Amino acid sequence: MAGFLFIYLNLHRWHLRFIHLALGLAALFPALFAFAFFQPAIAATIARLVLAMLGFSGFFLILLLALRGYDRAVLLVPTGSF
């Protein structure tokens, strides 16, 4: 999910903080994988929390960018006919 948001929304062009966040997440996942061999229950909890945080932050990022008129974010917002 983090890779999809970073690549599809071209976040690397927006700000250096997005690159730092992506690199931090890329370092977190292998460390979490290694930690899972020692404490699988805690690693699963951390993975679920990270996934939930990515879901909420991705939703709000897509919503914010769609409201600003960014085309790729607008395409991710489902349209409905009422």
N, C-alpha and C positions, 0 to 999 in steps of 0.2 A: 504494500500500500504506500509506503514511504517512497519507494522508487517510482511508482506510478505518478504520484503527485509531483515529485521533483522533476521528472523527465517530461511528462505531458504538459504541465503548466509552465515549463521553462523557468523554473524558479532560480536557476543559476544566473540568469540574466538580471534578476530583480535586485538582489542584495547579497552581500557577502555573508550575512547571518544565515541565510538559507543553505549556503554551502557548508558552513560550520555545523549546522544542525544535521545535515545529511551525512557528513563525515563522522559525527558523533554517533549517529544511529548505526552507521556501518561498522563502527568499532564496538558498539554495544552488543550487536547480535552474535558475533563470534565469541565474545566473552561470556554471554549468556548461555551459548551452546556448551562451552567448556564447563561452566558452573553447573549445568544440568546433570553432569555426571556425578557430582558430589551431593547436591541438594535438588533433586528433581521437583519436589513440591514447591519450593520457593522460586525456582527458575520458571515454573509454569505460571505462578502467580504474577511474577514480574512481566513475563511475556504477555499475559492477558491484560495487564494494566497498560503496557506500552501500546498494545493493539487498540485498546479503548481510547487512549489519549490521541493516537494517530487518527482514529475515526472521527473523534470530535473536532480536533484541530483541522483535519482535512475538510470536514463539512463546513466549518466556519470560514476557512480560507477560500473554498470554492464559492461560498455564498458572498463573501466580501468581494472577490474578484469579479463575480457575475454582476453584482450591483454596480461595479465600476465599469462594466461593459467589456471586459476581457473576453474575446471570442471563444477561446478554448474552455474557459470556465462556464460560459453560457451554454455551450454544447453539453456539458455534464449535468446541467440542471434539467430534470425531466419536465416536459411540458404536459399539461393536462387540459382537456377540454371539459368545461363545466356546463 
